[in-house]
Amino acid sequence: MKRTIVRYQDSTRINHWFVALLFVFAGLSGLALFHPSMFFFSNLFGGGSWTRILHPYFGLLMVFGFVFLFLQVWRENIWTRNDTEWIRNSEKLLRGDEEHMPPVGKYNAGQKAVVWVFAVSLLVLLITGFMFWRPWFDGVFPIVLQRVAVLLHALAAFALVLSVIIHVYAAIWVKGSVRAMTRGTVTEGWARRHHPLWYKEMRGEK
């Protein structure tokens, strides 16, 4: 039987899937409101009126959950020189030559970038969403600012969706990664291959 290492505690995994579920709800309801061609998504939420009412609350709950997740992982996602070197050598990874990539800790540069895109995108979505949330903030902000807020909201949502797609694709591409968020553990072989510095840290090595 393969020896395993705990990568994520139960609370972290529950939080992750809570945020993921709210992302789906907020994303689909947002698409329904974004363009008439996607209005059929509103049927999932009880029609147009309910979609308009629920969408902001889905977004708030998603941000709320992400804040707790971010507070747990932000220190391990601080950018370092090693991450810059990892990005410079990313072509090797795309060719499947992971052995010659710079060693990484718990998260590589790609994973760190995704986390920070999440954080910035959600912050923009939160601020701009309040600016045109009717009826609670109707008339508080000038119409010009509201129009700018709608544009920035859409751009931030696009960045968030794109980063989530990359995040999911990478998790499926790197065999064994999904296990970390379903069971909370990874095999020692997986850790040693993909995150050697973190593996040594878990073993108490310098």
MODELLER restraints for C-alpha pairs under 7 A, 6 or more apart:
rsr = mdl.restraints
at = mdl.atoms
rsr.add(forms.Gaussian(group=physical.xy_distance, feature=features.Distance(at['CA:2:A'], at['CA:187:A']), mean=6.40, stdev=0.5))
rsr.add(forms.Gaussian(group=physical.xy_distance, feature=features.Distance(at['CA:3:A'], at['CA:187:A']), mean=5.79, stdev=0.5))
rsr.add(forms.Gaussian(group=physical.xy_distance, feature=features.Distance(at['CA:3:A'], at['CA:188:A']), mean=5.91, stdev=0.5))
rsr.add(forms.Gaussian(group=physical.xy_distance, feature=features.Distance(at['CA:4:A'], at['CA:185:A']), mean=6.07, stdev=0.5))
rsr.add(forms.Gaussian(group=physical.xy_distance, feature=features.Distance(at['CA:4:A'], at['CA:186:A']), mean=5.34, stdev=0.5))
rsr.add(forms.Gaussian(group=physical.xy_distance, feature=features.Distance(at['CA:4:A'], at['CA:187:A']), mean=4.15, stdev=0.5))
rsr.add(forms.Gaussian(group=physical.xy_distance, feature=features.Distance(at['CA:4:A'], at['CA:188:A']), mean=5.37, stdev=0.5))
rsr.add(forms.Gaussian(group=physical.xy_distance, feature=features.Distance(at['CA:5:A'], at['CA:185:A']), mean=5.37, stdev=0.5))
rsr.add(forms.Gaussian(group=physical.xy_distance, feature=features.Distance(at['CA:5:A'], at['CA:186:A']), mean=5.44, stdev=0.5))
rsr.add(forms.Gaussian(group=physical.xy_distance, feature=features.Distance(at['CA:5:A'], at['CA:187:A']), mean=6.08, stdev=0.5))
rsr.add(forms.Gaussian(group=physical.xy_distance, feature=features.Distance(at['CA:5:A'], at['CA:188:A']), mean=6.21, stdev=0.5))
rsr.add(forms.Gaussian(group=physical.xy_distance, feature=features.Distance(at['CA:6:A'], at['CA:184:A']), mean=5.91, stdev=0.5))
rsr.add(forms.Gaussian(group=physical.xy_distance, feature=features.Distance(at['CA:6:A'], at['CA:185:A']), mean=4.36, stdev=0.5))
rsr.add(forms.Gaussian(group=physical.xy_distance, feature=features.Distance(at['CA:6:A'], at['CA:186:A']), mean=6.58, stdev=0.5))
rsr.add(forms.Gaussian(group=physical.xy_distance, feature=features.Distance(at['CA:7:A'], at['CA:180:A']), mean=6.22, stdev=0.5))
rsr.add(forms.Gaussian(group=physical.xy_distance, feature=features.Distance(at['CA:7:A'], at['CA:184:A']), mean=5.69, stdev=0.5))
rsr.add(forms.Gaussian(group=physical.xy_distance, feature=features.Distance(at['CA:7:A'], at['CA:185:A']), mean=5.19, stdev=0.5))
rsr.add(forms.Gaussian(group=physical.xy_distance, feature=features.Distance(at['CA:7:A'], at['CA:186:A']), mean=6.55, stdev=0.5))
rsr.add(forms.Gaussian(group=physical.xy_distance, feature=features.Distance(at['CA:8:A'], at['CA:180:A']), mean=6.65, stdev=0.5))
rsr.add(forms.Gaussian(group=physical.xy_distance, feature=features.Distance(at['CA:8:A'], at['CA:181:A']), mean=6.98, stdev=0.5))
rsr.add(forms.Gaussian(group=physical.xy_distance, feature=features.Distance(at['CA:8:A'], at['CA:184:A']), mean=4.77, stdev=0.5))
rsr.add(forms.Gaussian(group=physical.xy_distance, feature=features.Distance(at['CA:8:A'], at['CA:185:A']), mean=6.77, stdev=0.5))
rsr.add(forms.Gaussian(group=physical.xy_distance, feature=features.Distance(at['CA:9:A'], at['CA:184:A']), mean=6.16, stdev=0.5))
rsr.add(forms.Gaussian(group=physical.xy_distance, feature=features.Distance(at['CA:10:A'], at['CA:184:A']), mean=6.89, stdev=0.5))
rsr.add(forms.Gaussian(group=physical.xy_distance, feature=features.Distance(at['CA:12:A'], at['CA:69:A']), mean=6.70, stdev=0.5))
rsr.add(forms.Gaussian(group=physical.xy_distance, feature=features.Distance(at['CA:13:A'], at['CA:181:A']), mean=5.69, stdev=0.5))
rsr.add(forms.Gaussian(group=physical.xy_distance, feature=features.Distance(at['CA:15:A'], at['CA:65:A']), mean=6.32, stdev=0.5))
rsr.add(forms.Gaussian(group=physical.xy_distance, feature=features.Distance(at['CA:15:A'], at['CA:69:A']), mean=6.58, stdev=0.5))
rsr.add(forms.Gaussian(group=physical.xy_distance, feature=features.Distance(at['CA:19:A'], at['CA:62:A']), mean=5.17, stdev=0.5))
rsr.add(forms.Gaussian(group=physical.xy_distance, feature=features.Distance(at['CA:19:A'], at['CA:65:A']), mean=5.65, stdev=0.5))
rsr.add(forms.Gaussian(group=physical.xy_distance, feature=features.Distance(at['CA:19:A'], at['CA:66:A']), mean=6.22, stdev=0.5))
rsr.add(forms.Gaussian(group=physical.xy_distance, feature=features.Distance(at['CA:22:A'], at['CA:58:A']), mean=5.86, stdev=0.5))
rsr.add(forms.Gaussian(group=physical.xy_distance, feature=features.Distance(at['CA:22:A'], at['CA:61:A']), mean=6.97, stdev=0.5))
rsr.add(forms.Gaussian(group=physical.xy_distance, feature=features.Distance(at['CA:22:A'], at['CA:62:A']), mean=5.29, stdev=0.5))
rsr.add(forms.Gaussian(group=physical.xy_distance, feature=features.Distance(at['CA:23:A'], at['CA:62:A']), mean=6.32, stdev=0.5))
rsr.add(forms.Gaussian(group=physical.xy_distance, feature=features.Distance(at['CA:25:A'], at['CA:58:A']), mean=6.45, stdev=0.5))
rsr.add(forms.Gaussian(group=physical.xy_distance, feature=features.Distance(at['CA:26:A'], at['CA:55:A']), mean=5.62, stdev=0.5))
rsr.add(forms.Gaussian(group=physical.xy_distance, feature=features.Distance(at['CA:26:A'], at['CA:58:A']), mean=5.18, stdev=0.5))
rsr.add(forms.Gaussian(group=physical.xy_distance, feature=features.Distance(at['CA:26:A'], at['CA:59:A']), mean=5.63, stdev=0.5))
rsr.add(forms.Gaussian(group=physical.xy_distance, feature=features.Distance(at['CA:28:A'], at['CA:41:A']), mean=6.17, stdev=0.5))
rsr.add(forms.Gaussian(group=physical.xy_distance, feature=features.Distance(at['CA:29:A'], at['CA:41:A']), mean=6.51, stdev=0.5))
rsr.add(forms.Gaussian(group=physical.xy_distance, feature=features.Distance(at['CA:29:A'], at['CA:42:A']), mean=6.21, stdev=0.5))
rsr.add(forms.Gaussian(group=physical.xy_distance, feature=features.Distance(at['CA:29:A'], at['CA:51:A']), mean=5.84, stdev=0.5))
rsr.add(forms.Gaussian(group=physical.xy_distance, feature=features.Distance(at['CA:29:A'], at['CA:55:A']), mean=5.71, stdev=0.5))
rsr.add(forms.Gaussian(group=physical.xy_distance, feature=features.Distance(at['CA:30:A'], at['CA:55:A']), mean=6.50, stdev=0.5))
rsr.add(forms.Gaussian(group=physical.xy_distance, feature=features.Distance(at['CA:31:A'], at['CA:38:A']), mean=6.00, stdev=0.5))
rsr.add(forms.Gaussian(group=physical.xy_distance, feature=features.Distance(at['CA:32:A'], at['CA:38:A']), mean=4.91, stdev=0.5))
rsr.add(forms.Gaussian(group=physical.xy_distance, feature=features.Distance(at['CA:32:A'], at['CA:39:A']), mean=4.04, stdev=0.5))
rsr.add(forms.Gaussian(group=physical.xy_distance, feature=features.Distance(at['CA:32:A'], at['CA:40:A']), mean=6.54, stdev=0.5))
rsr.add(forms.Gaussian(group=physical.xy_distance, feature=features.Distance(at['CA:32:A'], at['CA:41:A']), mean=5.19, stdev=0.5))
rsr.add(forms.Gaussian(group=physical.xy_distance, feature=features.Distance(at['CA:32:A'], at['CA:42:A']), mean=5.54, stdev=0.5))
rsr.add(forms.Gaussian(group=physical.xy_distance, feature=features.Distance(at['CA:33:A'], at['CA:39:A']), mean=6.39, stdev=0.5))
rsr.add(forms.Gaussian(group=physical.xy_distance, feature=features.Distance(at['CA:42:A'], at['CA:48:A']), mean=5.49, stdev=0.5))
rsr.add(forms.Gaussian(group=physical.xy_distance, feature=features.Distance(at['CA:42:A'], at['CA:51:A']), mean=5.70, stdev=0.5))
rsr.add(forms.Gaussian(group=physical.xy_distance, feature=features.Distance(at['CA:45:A'], at['CA:51:A']), mean=5.58, stdev=0.5))
rsr.add(forms.Gaussian(group=physical.xy_distance, feature=features.Distance(at['CA:63:A'], at['CA:122:A']), mean=6.44, stdev=0.5))
rsr.add(forms.Gaussian(group=physical.xy_distance, feature=features.Distance(at['CA:77:A'], at['CA:107:A']), mean=6.77, stdev=0.5))
rsr.add(forms.Gaussian(group=physical.xy_distance, feature=features.Distance(at['CA:77:A'], at['CA:112:A']), mean=5.11, stdev=0.5))
rsr.add(forms.Gaussian(group=physical.xy_distance, feature=features.Distance(at['CA:82:A'], at['CA:102:A']), mean=6.99, stdev=0.5))
rsr.add(forms.Gaussian(group=physical.xy_distance, feature=features.Distance(at['CA:83:A'], at['CA:108:A']), mean=6.81, stdev=0.5))
rsr.add(forms.Gaussian(group=physical.xy_distance, feature=features.Distance(at['CA:83:A'], at['CA:109:A']), mean=4.87, stdev=0.5))
rsr.add(forms.Gaussian(group=physical.xy_distance, feature=features.Distance(at['CA:85:A'], at['CA:102:A']), mean=6.96, stdev=0.5))
rsr.add(forms.Gaussian(group=physical.xy_distance, feature=features.Distance(at['CA:86:A'], at['CA:101:A']), mean=6.53, stdev=0.5))
rsr.add(forms.Gaussian(group=physical.xy_distance, feature=features.Distance(at['CA:86:A'], at['CA:102:A']), mean=5.65, stdev=0.5))
rsr.add(forms.Gaussian(group=physical.xy_distance, feature=features.Distance(at['CA:86:A'], at['CA:109:A']), mean=6.52, stdev=0.5))
rsr.add(forms.Gaussian(group=physical.xy_distance, feature=features.Distance(at['CA:87:A'], at['CA:109:A']), mean=6.64, stdev=0.5))
rsr.add(forms.Gaussian(group=physical.xy_distance, feature=features.Distance(at['CA:89:A'], at['CA:101:A']), mean=6.41, stdev=0.5))
rsr.add(forms.Gaussian(group=physical.xy_distance, feature=features.Distance(at['CA:92:A'], at['CA:98:A']), mean=6.63, stdev=0.5))
rsr.add(forms.Gaussian(group=physical.xy_distance, feature=features.Distance(at['CA:92:A'], at['CA:101:A']), mean=6.96, stdev=0.5))
rsr.add(forms.Gaussian(group=physical.xy_distance, feature=features.Distance(at['CA:93:A'], at['CA:101:A']), mean=6.94, stdev=0.5))
rsr.add(forms.Gaussian(group=physical.xy_distance, feature=features.Distance(at['CA:103:A'], at['CA:195:A']), mean=6.78, stdev=0.5))
rsr.add(forms.Gaussian(group=physical.xy_distance, feature=features.Distance(at['CA:103:A'], at['CA:196:A']), mean=5.99, stdev=0.5))
rsr.add(forms.Gaussian(group=physical.xy_distance, feature=features.Distance(at['CA:103:A'], at['CA:197:A']), mean=6.30, stdev=0.5))
rsr.add(forms.Gaussian(group=physical.xy_distance, feature=features.Distance(at['CA:104:A'], at['CA:195:A']), mean=5.22, stdev=0.5))
rsr.add(forms.Gaussian(group=physical.xy_distance, feature=features.Distance(at['CA:104:A'], at['CA:196:A']), mean=6.19, stdev=0.5))
rsr.add(forms.Gaussian(group=physical.xy_distance, feature=features.Distance(at['CA:104:A'], at['CA:197:A']), mean=5.53, stdev=0.5))
rsr.add(forms.Gaussian(group=physical.xy_distance, feature=features.Distance(at['CA:105:A'], at['CA:195:A']), mean=5.34, stdev=0.5))
rsr.add(forms.Gaussian(group=physical.xy_distance, feature=features.Distance(at['CA:105:A'], at['CA:196:A']), mean=6.55, stdev=0.5))
rsr.add(forms.Gaussian(group=physical.xy_distance, feature=features.Distance(at['CA:105:A'], at['CA:197:A']), mean=4.56, stdev=0.5))
rsr.add(forms.Gaussian(group=physical.xy_distance, feature=features.Distance(at['CA:105:A'], at['CA:198:A']), mean=4.34, stdev=0.5))
rsr.add(forms.Gaussian(group=physical.xy_distance, feature=features.Distance(at['CA:106:A'], at['CA:195:A']), mean=5.88, stdev=0.5))
rsr.add(forms.Gaussian(group=physical.xy_distance, feature=features.Distance(at['CA:106:A'], at['CA:198:A']), mean=4.97, stdev=0.5))
rsr.add(forms.Gaussian(group=physical.xy_distance, feature=features.Distance(at['CA:114:A'], at['CA:163:A']), mean=5.95, stdev=0.5))
rsr.add(forms.Gaussian(group=physical.xy_distance, feature=features.Distance(at['CA:114:A'], at['CA:167:A']), mean=6.99, stdev=0.5))
rsr.add(forms.Gaussian(group=physical.xy_distance, feature=features.Distance(at['CA:117:A'], at['CA:160:A']), mean=6.98, stdev=0.5))
rsr.add(forms.Gaussian(group=physical.xy_distance, feature=features.Distance(at['CA:118:A'], at['CA:160:A']), mean=5.97, stdev=0.5))
rsr.add(forms.Gaussian(group=physical.xy_distance, feature=features.Distance(at['CA:121:A'], at['CA:156:A']), mean=4.91, stdev=0.5))
rsr.add(forms.Gaussian(group=physical.xy_distance, feature=features.Distance(at['CA:121:A'], at['CA:157:A']), mean=6.87, stdev=0.5))
rsr.add(forms.Gaussian(group=physical.xy_distance, feature=features.Distance(at['CA:121:A'], at['CA:159:A']), mean=6.70, stdev=0.5))
rsr.add(forms.Gaussian(group=physical.xy_distance, feature=features.Distance(at['CA:121:A'], at['CA:160:A']), mean=5.87, stdev=0.5))
rsr.add(forms.Gaussian(group=physical.xy_distance, feature=features.Distance(at['CA:124:A'], at['CA:153:A']), mean=6.74, stdev=0.5))
rsr.add(forms.Gaussian(group=physical.xy_distance, feature=features.Distance(at['CA:124:A'], at['CA:156:A']), mean=6.41, stdev=0.5))
rsr.add(forms.Gaussian(group=physical.xy_distance, feature=features.Distance(at['CA:125:A'], at['CA:153:A']), mean=5.26, stdev=0.5))
rsr.add(forms.Gaussian(group=physical.xy_distance, feature=features.Distance(at['CA:125:A'], at['CA:156:A']), mean=6.21, stdev=0.5))
rsr.add(forms.Gaussian(group=physical.xy_distance, feature=features.Distance(at['CA:128:A'], at['CA:149:A']), mean=4.86, stdev=0.5))
rsr.add(forms.Gaussian(group=physical.xy_distance, feature=features.Distance(at['CA:128:A'], at['CA:150:A']), mean=6.88, stdev=0.5))
rsr.add(forms.Gaussian(group=physical.xy_distance, feature=features.Distance(at['CA:128:A'], at['CA:153:A']), mean=5.84, stdev=0.5))
rsr.add(forms.Gaussian(group=physical.xy_distance, feature=features.Distance(at['CA:129:A'], at['CA:153:A']), mean=6.80, stdev=0.5))
rsr.add(forms.Gaussian(group=physical.xy_distance, feature=features.Distance(at['CA:130:A'], at['CA:137:A']), mean=6.93, stdev=0.5))
rsr.add(forms.Gaussian(group=physical.xy_distance, feature=features.Distance(at['CA:131:A'], at['CA:137:A']), mean=6.59, stdev=0.5))
rsr.add(forms.Gaussian(group=physical.xy_distance, feature=features.Distance(at['CA:131:A'], at['CA:141:A']), mean=6.48, stdev=0.5))
rsr.add(forms.Gaussian(group=physical.xy_distance, feature=features.Distance(at['CA:131:A'], at['CA:146:A']), mean=6.04, stdev=0.5))
rsr.add(forms.Gaussian(group=physical.xy_distance, feature=features.Distance(at['CA:131:A'], at['CA:149:A']), mean=6.68, stdev=0.5))
rsr.add(forms.Gaussian(group=physical.xy_distance, feature=features.Distance(at['CA:132:A'], at['CA:138:A']), mean=6.66, stdev=0.5))
rsr.add(forms.Gaussian(group=physical.xy_distance, feature=features.Distance(at['CA:132:A'], at['CA:146:A']), mean=5.75, stdev=0.5))
rsr.add(forms.Gaussian(group=physical.xy_distance, feature=features.Distance(at['CA:171:A'], at['CA:177:A']), mean=5.31, stdev=0.5))
rsr.add(forms.Gaussian(group=physical.xy_distance, feature=features.Distance(at['CA:171:A'], at['CA:178:A']), mean=5.86, stdev=0.5))
rsr.add(forms.Gaussian(group=physical.xy_distance, feature=features.Distance(at['CA:172:A'], at['CA:178:A']), mean=6.63, stdev=0.5))
rsr.add(forms.Gaussian(group=physical.xy_distance, feature=features.Distance(at['CA:176:A'], at['CA:186:A']), mean=6.90, stdev=0.5))
rsr.add(forms.Gaussian(group=physical.xy_distance, feature=features.Distance(at['CA:176:A'], at['CA:190:A']), mean=6.97, stdev=0.5))
rsr.add(forms.Gaussian(group=physical.xy_distance, feature=features.Distance(at['CA:179:A'], at['CA:185:A']), mean=6.61, stdev=0.5))
rsr.add(forms.Gaussian(group=physical.xy_distance, feature=features.Distance(at['CA:179:A'], at['CA:186:A']), mean=6.58, stdev=0.5))
rsr.add(forms.Gaussian(group=physical.xy_distance, feature=features.Distance(at['CA:180:A'], at['CA:186:A']), mean=5.65, stdev=0.5))
rsr.add(forms.Gaussian(group=physical.xy_distance, feature=features.Distance(at['CA:191:A'], at['CA:199:A']), mean=5.46, stdev=0.5))
rsr.add(forms.Gaussian(group=physical.xy_distance, feature=features.Distance(at['CA:192:A'], at['CA:199:A']), mean=5.51, stdev=0.5))
rsr.add(forms.Gaussian(group=physical.xy_distance, feature=features.Distance(at['CA:200:A'], at['CA:206:A']), mean=6.78, stdev=0.5))
